[in-house]
């Protein structure tokens, strides 16, 4: 037992030493201003938290309503991209707070919260689903269930941001499969960014085929269509 404890202690010290060396060679940088030795500097975090809501809402085909907390530009764009592509998972908290405040203003009525799922290959590459991080925090704050296993992404689609117009619709066509009973439920879909809205709409279409009573969609930011 003592030998096991000693080995565990040595391994822990080795991990700490490896992390120290990594930070020494590749010091952390602020996700926004690039300040060295801090992942999120006080000024940038305060600026993000103070960024005003610019809530948009519209009806969108299979969605009862679609909304976002602001345009995909500037500080908000930097935060969303850092969360999504650069591993700054701590940004899920302030970005989820924007979603929570927007939802309180919108006053929609829904039963469960569902993050847009990643394909298993993309999830292995990234290590986490940024939409799930956001949805989890929203669900806790609103006292609702976050249904992470309700829908599966069955096709590893290309990134929508790299496509144009009709390519976006064909890219996500048939990408989702409902795997649990959703009949009669009012569902809120959560994503990080929405542009054409095709991803939210395709997921909503599948949910409606399986009897969902209503489907809403919300994202942190809204990008311009091209």
Secondary structure, 3 states (H helix, E strand, C coil): CHHHHHHHHHHHHHHHHHHHHHHHHCCCECCCCCCECCCCCHHHHHHHHHCCCCCEEEEECCEEEEEECCECCHHHHHHHHHHHHCCCCCHHHHHHHHHHHHHHHHCCCCCEEEECCCCHHHHHHHCCCHHHHHHHHHHHHHCCEECCCCEEECCCCCCHHHCCCHHHHHHHCCCEEECCCCCCCEEEEEEEEECCCHHHHHHHHHHHHCCCCEEEEEEEEECCCC
